Amino acid sequence: MFVTPAFAQDAGAMGAFTSFMPLILIFAIMYFLLIRPQQKKLKEHKAMVEALRRGDQVLTQGGIVGKVVKVADDGVIEVEIAEGVKVKVLKHTIAQVMSKTEPAAA
């Protein structure tokens, strides 16, 4: 009925490893299903924002569609949303580039 000392001492180092195995598996699953895809998406968004240039048609996170008029170095771009109506938008709030302009021939 009671566990004898011989059985209790048998667990050893292998028992400690097997008790942490579910925790290790949960972390691995979380990494491959949540963390890694999010990092990849963040890297793609950063590359998209860095490639913005004048003439691109963009969609902001607020749902505003406009044409990039000016790209500044301080993280702000100027977007024309209607003829003669320009707004300043932070670069990282651009959700999607709807159409790219062709680079000028050198």
Summary of the structure (lengths in Angstrom):
residues: 106
radius of gyration: 26.8
end to end distance: 87.0
largest distance: 87.0
contacts: 222
relative contact order: 0.12
helix: 43%
strand: 28%
